[in-house]
Amino acid sequence: MTSAEHLELVKQAQAKSITYAKNESAAQELRTAMSSISERYYCAGWLLCLEYTLWGMAQGTVSREWGLGTVGEAEIAEIKQLSEAAGGWWAWSDIVDAELFLPLAEWYNVYQAYVDEDI
């Protein structure tokens, strides 16, 4: 598969996943905000396990001290608000090698499995 073909598959998968959002605009803004935080604090577009770390920060169970500094309260408030408006969360998919939007009910299961595995 060429890189152009892979990119097209990623775009299709992301477009399909975002249809599960309550508000597609909020979902897109959430993905941008999450990626921006990753860039700002780790110089990476989507750091490994970003979705779990940011969710933990949003829930107050993970320190906001991260990478090159402290993730700001306003940044965390923004992703929480966008997640609620969108009705979901972005998570990395190894299958498509990109982030996909998950409805909150599905995300809760993914996150719990991650926490259970990490213990």
N, C-alpha and C positions, 0 to 999 in steps of 0.2 A: 504494500500500500504506500502510495506517495504521501508526502507531508501535506499536500493540498487536499488529497482525499481524506486523510485523517482529520484535518481541520474542518472539512465539511461535515464529517460525522459528528465531531464535537459540537459544532453549531446546531446541528439537527437535534442532538440529545439535549442540549441546554434549552433549545426552543421548546421541546416537548416537556421537559421538566418544569419549566416556568409556568406552563398552563395550569399547574396545580396550585399556584399562588392565588390568594384572595385578591391581591393587588399586584399586578405584574410590574408596575413602575416601582413600587416599594421594594419588590424582590430584586430588581435590577440595581436599585440604589444600595440595597443591603450587600449584594455581591461586591459592588464597587467599594463600599466602606470597609468591608472585611479585607479585601485585597490591599487597600490603601494602608490599613493598619499594619498588615504584614510587610509592606514595602517600607513604611516609616520606621518600624522597630527592628526589622531583620533584613531589609534590602532584598526581599524575596516576594514575588507576586502572589504566591500562595505557599506559605511555609508548611512543611509536614505537620499534620495534626492541628493546623490553624483553627479549624472549625470547633474542635474540642476545647482548645485553650480559650478562645474567645467566648464560647458558651459558658465555660466555667467562670470567666471573669464577669460575664453578664449576670450569672447566678450568685456571684459573690463567694464562690468556692475555690477560686484560683487567684493568686496574687496578680496584681496589675503590673508588677515589676517584671519587665519582659524585654529581652534583647538589649536595645540601645537606650532604654529608658523606662518610664512608667506610662502605661496607656492611660490617657486622660479619662476622667469621669464623664466628660461630655461625649467622648468617642464611644464609650460603653453605653451611655444613655441613647445615643443615636442608633446603634445596632439593635438594642433592645426594642426601641420604638419601631424601627423598620421591620424587624422580625414579627412583631405583633401585627403590624399593618399588612404584611405579606402573608402571614399565617404559616411561616416556615423558616427554614434555615438552609444555608448552602453547605454542602459537604463534598469532599473530594471523592471521586469515583475512579478506582484503579482500572475499571473496565473501559471507560472512555478516556482516561488519563486527563480528566478535567473536573471542575466542580459542577455539581448538579443541585438543583433546588429540591428540597424535601419538605412535604407538609409536616407541621409540627408533630403530629401523632407518630409519623414514621421516624422523624428525627429523634424523638424521645427514645424510641426503641434502639436506634443506632447508637445514641449517646450512652444509654444504659449498658449496652453490650460492650462498648469501649471501656466504661468504668469497671464493669465486672471483670473484664479481661486484664485490665491494668492492675487489679488488686493482687 
